[in-house]
Amino acid sequence: MDDPLRLVGQLFPAPCHDYLYLVGGSVRDRLLGRPGRDLDLVTTLDPSVLQRLGFRPVQGRTTSLIWFLALPGEGTVEVTLLPEGSSLADDLRRRDFTMNALALTPNGRLLDPLNGRRDLEQRRVRSCSASCFRDDPLRLFRALRFEAEGRRMTPETRALAAQPEVLNGLDGMPVERFSRELVKALAGAEPERFFSGMAALGAGRHWLPEVFAMSAVPAGPPEYHPEGDLLTHSLQVLQRTAALTPDPLARFCGFLHDLGKLQSDPTQYPRHHGHDEAGFEPARRLCRRLRLPTAWGRALAWSCRLHTRMNRWPELRDATRLKTARQADQAGIAAILPLVSAADKAGSTVPPDWGLTLATARLNAAGLGVGEERLAALPPEQRETFLLQRRIERLRAAAGREENENENGVR
């Protein structure tokens, strides 16, 4: 939505405009000069007017009644009614942070009772009231998500978030609300701040206990992991993954790729033999606990399983490289695994032949020039080995051609 006020003017007849206010993220996006995805309004219009204009009522589990309208190609419009006896200023003061306590009239007049525009411009997250987090403890994670997007909580707001009653109040909250903020934070410019903020505040331990266990576990032998503990290592990998890709799923896999190290026998520290395999099932359980999509659980599990093999790419035989590429492709992490591996160690890069290996691993019998009759003549248990050998030959031939082309180019 490039111009939300224009859209308001199109959706609502002029006589309605004195009873409408654009609020929340819609105003924030407009003041920041960026397009919004949804439109949020508050109104004192009679519900019958909204119904005539095509809106339908939706009752949320944790929200008041919302009047909803979907606009194909534009986004969604949500309208809430101001309670009887309540003013717009009252509504804004009940909101979470001052940068969201802003309203615009349809003619473009800004209403800013809490100086939210100043905080927005100075990238501050300031609570609207002393009861901000007690009213809704999940706002704590929204604040951390804003920090992941490059904003900073004021000291007073951080102190309010750290109140014991706020942290205790998280226990009964729906995990889906937490996960929504987590996914949004992963798309931010500094996603590591979401998890480091959780650890610092002691928030969300029952949803993501892994974050809190990491600081007590060594990342690995000091000669390979001078950063020390697993939490520090994981945050660094997340930071490096974020520098390589904006994809939230890749960043998620980067942060939790060493999940299996939490399963290691403490008597074997600082080593973590077999941690790649040990992380597979815990990764699936973690994603089910957070109600994340099945594809996320599969991607994280296979990132845990394959990343150490990928880290040893120069040492691998061609058959193992092809198997790794094929498994990554089937798990949906063909674009993710090399990035996680590159981010696992500072200064590492994606193997230059990953794309070639992946393309070769994807070749079926026809692509390898093997006819159906030739394949059918083989015993079933030998067919995959036969095709693998053909892929190895194809990979070596292609790599040789590339080497010759590079040499000729140098000449």
PyMOL commands that set and color helices and strands:
alter all, ss='L'
color gray80, all
select helices_A, chain A and resi 4-11+14-19+25-32+47-52+88-93+98-100+116-121+132-135+139-148+155-161+164-168+175-186+192-201+209-214+230-244+248-256+259-263+266-268+275-278+280-289+294-311+313-315+318-330+337-343+354-361+372-376+380-410
alter helices_A, ss='H'
color red, helices_A
select strands_A, chain A and resi 20-23+38-43+56-59+65-71+75-81+103-104+110-111+124-125+152-153
alter strands_A, ss='S'
color yellow, strands_A
deselect
rebuild
show_as cartoon
